[in-house]
């Protein structure tokens, strides 16, 4: 990676012909004001520009850039080189986010059955019961932080439905271990310092693997049920089961993805519902008509049209992840720009969704933009990238959408959600995109 090394020493013109700056102050500005940082540079330079986040990078922003990276030239952009230098790689070894080419395809083949319709159907009842229990006593007059409220609920869902941990005492014993794992994944370096974030995360991971091994062994002895059972019973072409630790590795990645990113999306959902009361009523009326007094079922999705608009608009307006890393495997030519091999590249669903070339009035939250009544002005789903795109679209997308549908239909049928007027909220872009101090009241419907 000579070009990147040269950038560190200041030798030569790095990434010539690409607008932007490699000034070390770039990273300070991005960390301090990420929204202003990306908007200013997009407005000034357009869809492709260079910057420095520790090392030189190229930002590729917009629908066309994303399709170029995820579809037409996807093999020329590496996941492994992008994520492989993060602390995440130490805690989730051999995960699908660290694989390219045939290895990634193989891992996807393992995970797809567990995350397919059968796995989602088996999990829906568990998810529903958790959210019903979490929403039983919200009418106590207290205001709640939207992110903290959803974070705890999605933790329970991910631990129970995705990794097979039983609710109650067992889950509570796992909670600090899973929390250390997540904090460790966000560490700033791969260097393991005794009792540092990464060290604590690795210790927690080893303990989780030890504890979950009997769970996977038991699932393998029983009929396959749910995601744990489907993964435990997976066999390769030679008829061999996956090694137990590999099954646990997959389960831990599913937990992380289902917990952190869905908590972000769910917190935005609660925040947006609170600040758009008319949409709360629209969604309640639709849920009452379609679902009535029973629980949400997967077969209801087609008829819950406005709910789908709302969830799509949340993904567009406030995607869970602000930016994603890749590294080029080859020299790339894109619209007159030359991007050398081994160059770090960032793409951002947030700014792609704020591009007026992709969405009309992009800075306005408007679920109605997805209605057929808008005619030619209707927003296009192919321009959404909150779950990535192309052949490597996020495997957990359907599980996340199922949980959001359960959450929203449960909340709006039972409560009016109102913002706490005494709280001053703000958005946080990094490391997870979510509202901060967005406090809400839940007033029970009668």
N, C-alpha and C positions, 0 to 999 in steps of 0.2 A: 504494500500500500504506500508506494513511494510518494505519490502526489500528496497524500495526507501528511506524511512525515515532513515533506518540504514546507507545507503550510505552517507546521509548528515552528520551524526554524526561520520562516520568513523568506525562504529562497524561491525566486521565480514568481510569475503571475499565476495564481491559482484560479482555475475556472475562468479563463479569459473569454470575453464576449458575452458573459452572463451578467446582467445588471445586478446591483446590490452592493453590499459592503461585507468585508471580512474583518472588520474592526472588532477586537475582543469585547468592546462594550455592547455588542449585539446581544450576547447572552444575558447581560444584566438587564437590558431593556425588555427582553422577552420574558424573563422571570418576573420582573416587576410589573409590567403592564402587557400581558400576552395578547389581549384583545386589540388594544391600540397598535401593538407591534405588528400583528399580522394584517390588520386593516390598512395601516399606513403603507406598508410595503407592497401590498397587493394593489392599492390605489396608485402608487407611484410607478411600479415596475410591471404590473400585469401578472400573468399566470406562471411565469418562471423567473426566479431570482435567486441570488446566492446570499448566504449569511454565514455566521459562525456560531455554533453552539458547542463550545469547547474546540471542535475541529470544523473545517469548512464543510458546508452542506449546500445542497440545492433544494429549494422549495419548488414543488410542482403542484399547482393549485388549479382546481376546476374539473368539470366533468370530463373533458377531453383528455386531460392529463391522467385522471384516474383510470379511464378506460385503457389508455396506452400502457399504464403500469400493471393493470389487473387482468387485461384481456389480450390485446394485440401483441404486447412485448413482455408478458408477465414472466417468462423464463429468464429475462435479462435483469430482473430485480430480485435480490435475495432477501428472504425472511431471516435466514440463519445469520447472515452477516449484520443485519439490522438489529435484531434482538439479542444476538449472541454475545454482545459486549455489555449487556445490562445485567444487573444483579438477578433479574428475573430468570436468566438462563441457568443460574446455579441452583435455583429452587425448583425449577420445572424442567429438569433435564430430559432431552429427547421428546419434548412436547411438540405438537404440530406446528407451533409458531417458530420453532427452531429448525424446521426441516424444509428442504426444497426438493423439487423434482419428484422422482419416483418414491423417495422416502415419505414425502408429504402425502402423496397419493395413497400410499399403503396405510399411513396413520388415519387418513380420512376414511378409508374403507373399514377400518376397525371401529371408528367412532360413529359412523353414519347410522348403523342399525339401532344403537342405543339412543341416539338423538332423533331418530325418525318418528313416524307417527305412533308406532307402538309404544316407544319409550315415553313420548309426550302424553299419550292417553293414560298410561299407567301412573304418571306423575300428577296429572291434573287434579285428581281427587285429594292427594296429599297437599298440594299447593292451596287448594280451596279451603281445606280444614285449617291450615295454618293462618291464612288471612282472615277467616271468619273468627278464629280465636283472638287474633291480634286486634280486631276491630270491635270486640264486644264491649269494652269499657272506655271508649274514647270520649264519652260525653261527661267528663268529670270537671269541666270548666277550665282545665289547664291548657295553655298553649304548648304546642310541640314543634320541635325543629323538624322540618320536612325530611331532611337528609338522615338525621339520627333515627327517626321513626321508621323509614323505609329500610335503612341499613340493617337494623336488627331483624326485621321481618325477612328480608332476602337472605340473611345469614341462615336463619332457621330453614328456609326453603332449600337453599343450596346444600346445607349439611345433611338434611333429611332426604330430599328427593334425588339429589345428585350423587351423594356419597354413602347413603344408607345409614347414617348415624341416627339413632333413635332419639325422638324428642324427650325432653325431661332431663334427668340427671346425667345421662350419657352425653347429650348434646352440650350441657353446661360444662362438663369436664373437658370437652374438645374445644370450647369457645376460645380460651386464651391461646391454645396452640394454633388454631386457624388464624387468629388475629396476628400473632407473631409471624406467621407465614406471609400474610399479606403485607405487613409492614416491611419485612425483609425483602420482598419483591420490589419495593419502591426505594431501596437503598441506593445511594448515589454512586457506589463503586462495587466492583466485584471482589475487592480485597477484603478478606475475612479478618476482621479485628476482633479479638476476644471480647465477648459481651456486646459487640456492636449490633446494628440492626440485622445485617446479613448473618452473622454468627447465631444470633437468637433464632432467626428464621430457619436456618439449617437444622439447628437442634430440634426445633418444633416439628419440622418436616420429618426428621428421622423417627420421632416419637409417634407421629400420626401414621407413618408407614407401619411401625411395629403394631400399633393398636388396630389398624384396619385390615391387616393380613388375615386374622381369623374371620372377619366379616366376609371377605372375598372368598375364602375357602368354604365357608358355610353356604354362600350363594351358589357356588359351583356344585355343591352336593344336592341343591334343590332345583326345582323347575325354574327356568329363567323368568324373572319378573322385575320390571323396572330397569333403570339404567345400570345399576350395579350388577343385577343378574344377567342382563344382556351382554355386558362387557366380560363378566366372569366366564360366560359360556362361549365366548368367541373362539373359533379355531382357525388356524391358518390353512393353507392349501394342503399341507401334509397331515392335517387332522390334529395338530398339537394346540393345546391351550396356550394363551399368553402367560409368561411368567407372572407370578403374583405381583411383584413390585412394579412391573410394567402396567398392570391393570390399575394399581393404586396411583401411579404417575398420571394416567389418563383421568382418573377420578379427581385428583387434586387440581388438575388444570380446569376441568369442568366446574369444580367448586369455585375457583378463583374467577373464572369468566362469568359464571352465573351470579356470583355474589357482588363483586365490585361494580361491574358495568350495569347490571340491572338495578342496583341500588341508586346509581347515578340517574338512570332513566326514570326510575320510580319517583325519586325526589323531585325531579323536574315536573313530572306528571302532577304530583300533589301541589306543588307551587303554582303551576299553570291553572289547575282547576280552581284554586283559591282566588286567583286574580282574574278569572274569566267565569263569573257565576252563570252567565247565560249558557255557556257550554256545559256546565254541570247539569243544568235542567234539561238541555237537549239529550245528554247522555242518559240521564235518569229515565226520561220518557221513553227512549228507545229500549233501554234495558227492561223496563216494566212491560213493554209491549212484547218483546221477544222472549224474555226469560221468565217473567212473572215472579212467582214466589220460590221457584226452585233455584238450584245453583247453576252457574255458568257451565256449559258443555262445549266441547270443541265444535260440534255441529252448528252452534249458534253463530259462528264467525261470519258467514256469508250475509246473514241478516242484520248484523250489528255494523251497519255501514258507517254511521257517524263515529262510532268508536274507532274504526279503522282509520278514518280521516284524522282523528285527534292523535292517535298513536304515531301515525306517519309524520304529522306536523311536529310532534315533540321530537322525533328523531331528526327532522330537518333543522328545527330551530335550536335545539340543544342536544346535540349528539353526546354520548357518554364519554368518548375519548376525543380530545382536542387535536391530537396529531399522532402519526404512526411513522416508524422508521423503516427504510429499506437501504440496500447498498447495491450499486450497479455491478452486474457480473461481466458486462462487456461495455465497450465504448458505445454511447447512445447518441443518436441524432434526433432531435425533436424540434420541429418548427424552426429550424435555423440555428438552434442551440446545440453545442457539442458538450456532452456530459461524459467525462472519462470513466473508464473502468475503475472500480473500487471507490467511487464517490458516494458519500452518504447522501441520501435523498429523503426528504420529509413530505408526506402528503397530509392534508388536513380536511376531514369532513366538515368541520365547523366553517372554514372559509369557503369551501366548495359550495356549501348550502347557502352562503351569503352572497354568492356571485349573482348579480342581476341578470347575467346571460343565461342562468339556469332557472332562476325563480323570480317571479314578479314581486316587487316590494319585499325583498328577502329579509329585512330586519323587522317585519311585522309578523306576529304569531296569528295565523289565520288558517284553522283547520278546513274552512270552507273552500280553500284553494284546490282541494282534492275532489270536489264535487263535479259530477258530469254536467251540472247546470252551468259551469264556467265555460263549457264548449272548448274552443281552441285555446283558451287561457287556463284550462285545467293544468295543474302541476303534474309532472311526469315522474312516476315511480323509478324509472331508470336513472334519474338524476340524484337519487338518494344513495348515500354511501356510509351511513352510520354503522352498518354491519359489514363494511367492505364491499366487494363486488367481484364479479367474474366467477371462475370455477372454485375460488377459495373464499366464497362468501361465508361469513361466520357460521360454523356448524351449530352454535347455540341459539341462533336467531329465533327459531320456532319456539324453543322453550322460553326464551325471554319474552316473546310476544304473548305466549299463553299466560305467563305470570302477570304481565301488565294488564291483560284483559280481565283476569280474575280479580286483581287488585282494584281496578277502576270500577267494575260492575258491583263489587262488594261495597266499596266506599260510597258511591253516588246513590245507591238505593237505600242506604241507611243514614247518611249524614249530609249536611250542608257544610262545606269546607270554606272557612273564612280566614283571610289574612289577619294576623295580630297587628293592629295599627301601631303598637309601641315598638315593634322590631324594625330595624333597618337592615335589610338584606343586601347581599352583593353576590355576583357570580364568581366562582373560582374555576379557572381553566385547567390548572395543573396540580397534582398529577391526574386526578379524576375531575371531570367537568361536572360541577353540581352547584346548587344554590347554597350560600352560607348564611346562617341566621334567618332563614325564611321560616318564621314561626307561624303556625296556623291553629285555629280552633276548629274542633269537630262538633257541630250541633246536630243532635239526633233528630231525624225526621219523625213526625207523628202522623 
